């Protein structure tokens, strides 16, 4: 921070005045001022010395001028070849360094494991019908990743989702402030990715294509139009092995348990064609609200009030979409947890041991882990998933699986956050008839 020389409390002159008013001793400096004011007058005690005030005013003026010049310098547009919100290369380097992975998973071993997991999935997928009413027509082939592979896969996902925001960022002039913001944001995102690469066991990517992103040429369909890339199902093998060893969990039942959870996500998206576009719309509202080109399509090279206003509108739009997206994610994860628990208990050996191992993992988080989970909002998400599972249990208790599965009939039957907390509200709204 800026510091102005001499900008501190000056008391030496005031002390002289105080000595005069109090009748200082013989030979004190106050003797020279006795002819200027009556002895012990209020003028002596109350009036501050003018010179320190002038110095303070000058110091404040200098500090304010320095701040103004600094802000102008930081905000001044400067030449740049690209205007990015995030430096993805820096994100990847930070995440890889924080992943804790020193030895990569060999491709041949990953392929061998994936083939075995596909065989397990073929056995488990038909069992989903016990809760879901039907099993997926098919599920994606399982891809086995190490932590670096998890980082790369999720960088593609996040870049796809942030495409509308990156396009808005391209309209903002590059300055020292935006460059600093990019460095800080990239470091933060990289740290989060590195942390998550050590925690995530499995993941289903439904490839939520938002209305804005440009598809790569290889994703074009036969007629030249865009087609949706294939969804993907991942298992992060180093983390699965770490849970297995650290909690003494049975190896094959653990993987069956995880596959069951992710296969449920596949059923949610593959059997309900409205779900992907609905979530894509919510994500688009969250990430791209207010991202419109300036009037006339002319991009300004300055940080104009209009540009700042559009950025503010974008933030407001994001906040409006958060609640609805959180409710949907709570249902997706809570429902998958319910299937994993109910179907797994009947069909996976040593299920109770698996449950105990997973809960031990959750309770044995270090202080740093709990801090990161809290700062990134992941703890809140985990609590919302519990909320979703409790909602599902309440619906089953009231009307069985048919009532629960009505949430998949369309967007109108997705519960709100208020209904998740009070399932009776949702039941009253939609009725009990399946």
Secondary structure, DSSP 8 states (H G I E B T S, - for coil): ----TT-S---HHHHHHHHHHTT--TT-GGGGGTTTS-TT-HHHHH---HHHHHHHHHHHHHHHHHHHHHHHHHHS----S---SS-HHHHHHHHHHHS---S---HHHHHHHHHHHHHHHHHHGGGGHHHHSS--S----EEEE-HHHHHHHHHHHHHHHTHHHHHHHTTS---HHHHHHHHHHHHHHHHHHHHHHTT--EEEE-----SS----GGGB-TTSSB-----EEEEEHHHHHHHHHHTT--HHHHHHHHHHHHHHHHHHHHS-HHHHHHHHHHHHHHHHTT----GGG---SS--HHHHHHHHHHHHHHHHHHHHHHHHHHHHHHHHHHHHHHHHHHHSTTHHHHHHHHHHHHHT--HHHHHHHHHTTHHHHHHHHHHHHHHHHHHHHHHHHHHHGGGGS-GGGS--HHHHH-HHHHHHHH-S--
